[in-house]
Amino acid sequence: MHIRQLPYTFLFVFFLSIWSDAALQAQQLGGYSEASVENQDIVKAAKIAVAVESKKSRKRLTLLSVLHAQSQVVAGVNYKICLRVKVRGRTKTSEAIVYRNLQQAYSLTSWEWKACPSKS
């Protein structure tokens, strides 16, 4: 390799590493990824979801367990949580989406009574 080509080689490697790092970050920011059902943010989001839906529906809902959880990094974090809930003595499953903003405030954005999706 010629001495004159050395700076160009370093620049190429430098820009290639920046580009690949940016591509990796974009992939991580885009979709949902698996999250632990024991994560304290997931548990807090689940409790808030049940409390908000209970008030909205005027039914007493009791959180029994978090069955499955995913998180998505946006300007804050979206938590997609599959919950086992007790309603009027019956056990049902629900999928809730809870948003945590950059100030750490949580809000329920979606609640749907449905079976949990399979983990694939």
Secondary structure, 3 states (H helix, E strand, C coil): CCHHHHHHHHHHHHHHHHHHHHHHHHHHHHCCEEECCCCHHHHHHHHHHHHHHHHHHCCCEEEEEEEEEEEEECCCEEEEEEEEEEECCEEEEEEEEEEECCCCCEEEEEEEECCCCCCC
